[in-house]
Amino acid sequence: MFYSSSPSSALSFNDSLRLNSSDVLSVNPFLVVASHKPTIKRSNISCRAKASSGGLASNEKRQQFLERYGIDPDDFEGPKVKGREKEKRRGKGARVMPPQEPKPPRTTHMLLQVLGGTARRRKLRSPKGMDVRPMMEVVRGATFDILQVAGGCPVFLRPGRWLDLYSGTGSVGIEAISRGCSEVHFVEMDPWVVSEVLKPNLEATGFLDVSTIHTVSVENFLKQAQRLKGKDGPFDYISVTPPYTAVDYGVLMAELLDSCLVGEDTFIVVEYPFGTAMPDTYGCLVKIADRRFGRTNLAMYGPTWSQKKKSVASTRMIASP
C-alpha cells in the first residue's frame, strides 16, 4: 500500500502502478514506498460481466472493465462456446449435400416394330434406358395370337375399342389398331413420353386420328371412368402393363373391375412379374391363358364363350394337314 503525508499529494491507484519506486520518490519525497515493487499477475481466467438484461455485456463494456485495472483485454479468452456451437463454426456437424449432377437429356431409339396387320414392320420409337419398359415383342406377338383365336378369327382381331393402360410407347395399342381395332385410348402420365415417343409413333403409323391420349395417371383415370364411358359402353379390350414394383395388382384389378370400363364381353390382358398370384376368374371373366416368358408372365381373361371358340380353333389347326 502507499501512504502520503498530505491528501493532495496522493496518487491514484492506476497511476502508481505505472511508476517505479524512483519515480514515486521524485514526485513526492515524503512518500513512503513499500520494499517490493507491486506486480500484477494476469490470469488466464476469462472475465465476464453481466448486463442488466441478464445476458453477457457488450464487448465495449467488457473492454472498459478490463482497461480500468490496466489489463490488456487481448490476454483473456472470449466467452466460452458450447461444443455444438464450435462444431458449427468449424463446419463440423452440418450436413454437406453432394452437388447434384444434372440429368442427361432423355433420348429415343428405333428398336421396336409393329408385328402384324396393316402397319406391319413399321418402326416405333422407344426411350433409351429403363424409364419406360415396353412389352417384349415375343410377348406382344403371343398376346395377339391368343386374342385372335379366342375371338374366333385367327388372322385379325374382332372389331372393337381398346384401352391401353400404362401405354408408354403405345406399341400394344398401335398393334391393336394395325390388327383390326377401330379405336384406342392411351393412358400415359409422363408428358415427355407422350410428346416425344407416343405421339410420334401414332403419327408415323397414321393412327393418330383413331387414337385418344390421356396424359394422366391410371388411378385418376379410373376415378374419372364414368364420364369416359359415354355412349360407346365398356371397352372390348383392355391391356394392363404397369411397372412391376409400382403397383399392387390386387388393388389395381379390383379398381378396374369395379369401374364401368369392363363389360361381360371384355378381354383383359395383364402382364405381371414371376411370383405374383393371379386368380382364375375376375367377376364374370375367366382366365383363358396364362403364359410365362422368362421373368414375365401374361394372364388373359375373357368371356366364357371365348374358351369354346379357342378350343374349336385349336382343334381345326391340329386337324389341318
C-alpha positions as CSV (number, residue, x, y, z in Angstrom):
1,M,0.0,0.0,0.0
2,F,1.0,3.6,-0.5
3,Y,0.9,6.3,2.2
4,S,1.1,10.1,1.7
5,S,1.8,12.9,4.1
6,S,-1.0,15.0,2.7
7,P,-4.2,14.1,0.9
8,S,-3.5,16.3,-2.1
9,S,-0.2,14.5,-2.9
10,A,-1.8,11.1,-3.0
11,L,-1.6,9.3,-6.4
12,S,-4.3,7.3,-7.9
13,F,-4.0,3.5,-7.8
14,N,-3.7,3.1,-11.6
15,D,-1.0,5.9,-11.8
16,S,1.0,4.3,-9.0
17,L,1.1,1.1,-10.9
18,R,2.7,2.7,-13.9
19,L,5.5,4.3,-11.7
20,N,8.6,2.6,-10.3
21,S,10.0,3.4,-6.9
22,S,12.4,6.1,-8.1
23,D,9.7,7.9,-10.0
24,V,7.5,7.9,-6.9
25,L,10.2,9.5,-4.8
26,S,10.9,12.1,-7.4
27,V,7.3,13.2,-7.4
28,N,6.9,13.3,-3.6
29,P,10.0,12.8,-1.4
30,F,7.8,12.4,1.7
31,L,6.0,9.4,0.1
32,V,6.9,6.1,1.7
33,V,7.1,3.2,-0.7
34,A,6.8,-0.5,0.1
35,S,10.0,-2.6,0.0
36,H,8.9,-4.6,-3.0
37,K,7.6,-3.4,-6.4
38,P,4.0,-4.1,-6.9
39,T,3.2,-6.5,-9.8
40,I,0.1,-7.5,-11.5
41,K,-0.5,-11.1,-12.4
42,R,-2.5,-11.6,-15.5
43,S,-4.9,-14.5,-15.1
44,N,-6.0,-16.8,-18.0
45,I,-9.4,-16.9,-16.4
46,S,-11.9,-15.3,-18.7
47,C,-13.6,-12.2,-17.3
48,R,-17.3,-11.9,-17.8
49,A,-19.7,-9.1,-16.9
50,K,-23.4,-9.5,-16.7
51,A,-25.6,-7.0,-18.5
52,S,-28.5,-5.5,-16.7
53,S,-30.8,-7.5,-19.1
54,G,-29.4,-10.8,-17.7
55,G,-27.1,-11.7,-20.7
56,L,-23.4,-11.1,-21.4
57,A,-22.2,-7.5,-21.5
58,S,-21.3,-6.0,-24.8
59,N,-17.6,-6.2,-25.9
60,E,-17.2,-2.5,-25.4
61,K,-18.3,-2.6,-21.7
62,R,-16.1,-5.7,-21.2
63,Q,-13.1,-3.8,-22.7
64,Q,-13.7,-0.8,-20.5
65,F,-13.9,-3.0,-17.4
66,L,-10.5,-4.6,-18.1
67,E,-8.8,-1.4,-19.0
68,R,-9.9,0.2,-15.8
69,Y,-7.5,-2.0,-14.0
70,G,-4.7,-1.8,-16.6
71,I,-5.3,-5.2,-18.1
72,D,-5.0,-5.9,-21.8
73,P,-8.3,-7.4,-23.0
74,D,-6.4,-9.4,-25.7
75,D,-4.8,-11.6,-23.0
76,F,-8.1,-13.0,-22.0
77,E,-10.2,-15.6,-23.7
78,G,-13.5,-14.8,-25.1
79,P,-16.8,-16.2,-23.8
80,K,-16.9,-20.0,-23.8
81,V,-18.7,-21.6,-26.7
82,K,-20.6,-24.8,-26.4
83,G,-19.5,-27.9,-28.3
84,R,-22.2,-27.8,-30.9
85,E,-21.6,-24.1,-31.5
86,K,-17.9,-24.8,-32.0
87,E,-18.7,-27.6,-34.5
88,K,-20.9,-25.2,-36.4
89,R,-18.1,-22.6,-36.5
90,R,-15.6,-25.2,-37.7
91,G,-18.0,-26.5,-40.2
92,K,-18.5,-29.8,-38.4
93,G,-21.7,-31.5,-37.6
94,A,-23.6,-29.8,-40.5
95,R,-24.8,-32.0,-43.4
96,V,-22.9,-31.4,-46.5
97,M,-25.0,-32.3,-49.5
98,P,-23.0,-33.5,-52.5
99,P,-23.5,-31.4,-55.6
100,Q,-26.2,-32.9,-57.8
101,E,-25.1,-33.7,-61.3
102,P,-27.5,-32.6,-64.0
103,K,-29.5,-35.4,-65.5
104,P,-28.6,-36.3,-69.1
105,P,-31.2,-35.4,-71.7
106,R,-33.6,-38.2,-72.5
107,T,-33.3,-39.7,-75.9
108,T,-35.0,-42.3,-78.1
109,H,-34.1,-45.1,-80.5
110,M,-35.9,-47.1,-83.1
111,L,-35.7,-50.7,-81.8
112,L,-39.4,-51.7,-81.8
113,Q,-41.7,-52.5,-84.7
114,V,-45.3,-53.4,-85.4
115,L,-45.5,-57.2,-85.8
116,G,-48.7,-57.7,-87.8
117,G,-51.6,-56.1,-89.6
118,T,-51.7,-53.0,-91.9
119,A,-48.7,-51.3,-90.2
120,R,-46.5,-54.4,-90.1
121,R,-42.7,-53.8,-89.8
122,R,-43.3,-50.1,-89.2
123,K,-40.5,-48.9,-86.8
124,L,-41.5,-47.4,-83.5
125,R,-39.7,-45.1,-81.1
126,S,-38.8,-46.1,-77.5
127,P,-36.9,-44.3,-74.8
128,K,-33.3,-45.3,-74.1
129,G,-32.8,-46.6,-70.6
130,M,-35.2,-48.2,-68.2
131,D,-37.6,-45.3,-67.6
132,V,-40.1,-47.0,-69.9
133,R,-40.2,-50.8,-70.3
134,P,-42.3,-51.7,-73.4
135,M,-43.8,-55.1,-73.7
136,M,-41.3,-57.5,-75.3
137,E,-42.1,-58.3,-78.9
138,V,-42.4,-62.1,-78.3
139,V,-44.9,-61.4,-75.5
140,R,-46.8,-58.9,-77.7
141,G,-47.0,-61.4,-80.6
142,A,-48.2,-64.2,-78.3
143,T,-50.9,-61.8,-76.8
144,F,-52.5,-61.0,-80.1
145,D,-52.3,-64.5,-81.4
146,I,-54.2,-65.8,-78.4
147,L,-56.8,-62.9,-78.6
148,Q,-57.4,-63.5,-82.3
149,V,-58.0,-67.2,-81.7
150,A,-60.2,-66.6,-78.7
151,G,-62.2,-64.1,-80.7
152,G,-62.9,-66.6,-83.4
153,C,-60.7,-65.1,-86.1
154,P,-57.0,-66.3,-86.1
155,V,-56.0,-63.6,-88.7
156,F,-57.4,-60.4,-87.3
157,L,-58.9,-59.1,-84.1
158,R,-62.7,-58.7,-83.6
159,P,-63.5,-55.1,-84.3
160,G,-63.8,-53.1,-81.1
161,R,-62.4,-50.4,-78.8
162,W,-59.1,-50.9,-77.0
163,L,-57.9,-49.3,-73.7
164,D,-54.1,-49.3,-73.3
165,L,-53.3,-48.6,-69.6
166,Y,-49.7,-47.7,-68.8
167,S,-49.2,-47.3,-72.6
168,G,-45.7,-45.9,-72.6
169,T,-44.5,-46.2,-76.3
170,G,-48.0,-47.2,-77.4
171,S,-46.7,-50.4,-79.0
172,V,-49.7,-52.5,-77.7
173,G,-52.4,-50.1,-78.7
174,I,-50.8,-49.5,-82.1
175,E,-50.6,-53.2,-82.7
176,A,-54.3,-53.4,-81.9
177,I,-55.2,-50.8,-84.4
178,S,-53.0,-52.4,-87.0
179,R,-54.8,-55.8,-86.5
180,G,-58.3,-54.5,-86.7
181,C,-59.4,-52.4,-83.7
182,S,-61.4,-49.3,-84.6
183,E,-60.3,-47.0,-81.7
184,V,-57.7,-47.0,-79.0
185,H,-57.4,-44.9,-75.8
186,F,-53.9,-44.5,-74.5
187,V,-53.3,-43.7,-70.8
188,E,-49.8,-42.4,-70.0
189,M,-48.8,-39.9,-67.3
190,D,-45.3,-38.9,-68.5
191,P,-45.7,-35.8,-70.6
192,W,-42.2,-36.3,-72.2
193,V,-43.1,-39.9,-73.3
194,V,-46.4,-38.6,-74.7
195,S,-44.8,-35.8,-76.7
196,E,-41.5,-37.5,-77.8
197,V,-42.5,-41.1,-78.1
198,L,-46.2,-42.0,-78.1
199,K,-47.5,-39.2,-80.4
200,P,-44.7,-39.5,-82.9
201,N,-45.4,-43.3,-83.1
202,L,-49.0,-42.6,-83.8
203,E,-48.1,-40.1,-86.5
204,A,-45.6,-42.4,-88.1
205,T,-48.2,-45.2,-88.4
206,G,-51.0,-43.0,-89.4
207,F,-53.2,-43.9,-86.4
208,L,-53.4,-40.5,-84.7
209,D,-56.9,-39.9,-85.9
210,V,-58.3,-43.0,-84.4
211,S,-56.4,-42.5,-81.1
212,T,-57.2,-40.7,-77.9
213,I,-54.3,-39.8,-75.5
214,H,-55.0,-39.3,-71.7
215,T,-52.0,-37.7,-70.0
216,V,-53.0,-38.8,-66.5
217,S,-52.2,-41.5,-64.0
218,V,-54.1,-44.7,-64.3
219,E,-55.5,-44.3,-60.8
220,N,-57.0,-40.9,-61.7
221,F,-58.2,-42.2,-65.0
222,L,-60.2,-45.0,-63.3
223,K,-61.7,-42.5,-60.9
224,Q,-63.0,-40.5,-63.9
225,A,-64.1,-43.6,-65.8
226,Q,-67.8,-42.8,-65.6
227,R,-67.6,-39.7,-67.8
228,L,-65.3,-41.5,-70.3
229,K,-67.7,-44.4,-70.8
230,G,-70.1,-42.3,-72.9
231,K,-72.5,-43.9,-75.4
232,D,-70.0,-46.5,-76.5
233,G,-70.2,-48.6,-73.4
234,P,-67.4,-50.7,-71.9
235,F,-64.2,-51.4,-73.8
236,D,-63.8,-54.6,-75.8
237,Y,-60.1,-55.0,-74.9
238,I,-58.0,-53.7,-72.0
239,S,-54.3,-54.1,-71.7
240,V,-52.6,-53.7,-68.2
241,T,-48.8,-53.4,-68.4
242,P,-47.7,-51.5,-65.3
243,P,-44.2,-51.2,-63.8
244,Y,-43.9,-54.3,-61.7
245,T,-42.8,-52.7,-58.5
246,A,-45.1,-49.6,-58.7
247,V,-48.5,-51.2,-58.3
248,D,-50.4,-53.6,-56.1
249,Y,-52.1,-55.9,-58.6
250,G,-54.9,-56.9,-56.3
251,V,-55.9,-53.2,-55.7
252,L,-55.4,-52.3,-59.4
253,M,-57.5,-55.1,-60.7
254,A,-60.2,-54.5,-58.1
255,E,-60.5,-50.8,-59.1
256,L,-60.6,-51.8,-62.8
257,L,-63.3,-54.4,-62.4
258,D,-65.4,-52.1,-60.3
259,S,-65.4,-49.4,-63.0
260,C,-67.7,-49.1,-65.9
261,L,-64.9,-49.8,-68.3
262,V,-65.3,-53.6,-68.1
263,G,-68.2,-55.5,-69.6
264,E,-69.3,-59.1,-69.9
265,D,-67.6,-59.4,-73.3
266,T,-64.3,-57.6,-72.4
267,F,-60.9,-59.2,-72.8
268,I,-58.3,-58.2,-70.3
269,V,-54.5,-58.7,-70.8
270,V,-52.4,-58.4,-67.7
271,E,-48.6,-58.5,-67.7
272,Y,-47.2,-59.4,-64.3
273,P,-43.9,-60.5,-62.7
274,F,-43.0,-64.0,-61.8
275,G,-44.2,-64.9,-58.3
276,T,-47.4,-62.9,-58.4
277,A,-50.6,-65.0,-57.9
278,M,-53.4,-64.2,-60.4
279,P,-56.9,-65.7,-59.8
280,D,-58.7,-67.9,-62.2
281,T,-61.6,-65.6,-62.5
282,Y,-62.4,-61.9,-62.3
283,G,-66.1,-61.4,-61.9
284,C,-67.8,-62.8,-64.9
285,L,-64.5,-63.1,-66.8
286,V,-62.5,-66.3,-66.8
287,K,-58.8,-66.9,-67.3
288,I,-58.3,-68.1,-70.9
289,A,-54.5,-68.2,-70.9
290,D,-51.5,-67.9,-68.6
291,R,-48.1,-67.9,-70.2
292,R,-44.6,-67.4,-68.9
293,F,-41.8,-65.7,-70.8
294,G,-38.7,-65.7,-68.6
295,R,-39.4,-63.4,-65.6
296,T,-42.5,-62.0,-67.4
297,N,-45.9,-63.7,-67.1
298,L,-49.0,-63.0,-69.2
299,A,-52.5,-63.6,-68.0
300,M,-55.6,-63.2,-70.2
301,Y,-59.2,-63.0,-69.1
302,G,-62.3,-63.1,-71.3
303,P,-65.9,-64.1,-71.5
304,T,-66.9,-67.8,-71.1
305,W,-67.8,-68.1,-74.8
306,S,-64.2,-67.3,-75.8
307,Q,-63.0,-70.6,-74.3
308,K,-65.2,-72.5,-76.6
309,K,-64.1,-70.6,-79.7
310,K,-60.5,-71.1,-78.7
311,S,-60.9,-74.9,-78.3
312,V,-62.7,-75.1,-81.6
313,A,-59.9,-73.1,-83.4
314,S,-57.2,-75.3,-81.8
315,T,-59.0,-78.4,-83.0
316,R,-59.1,-77.1,-86.5
317,M,-55.4,-76.2,-86.5
318,I,-54.5,-79.7,-85.3
319,A,-56.8,-81.4,-87.9
320,S,-55.4,-79.4,-90.8
321,P,-52.7,-81.2,-92.8
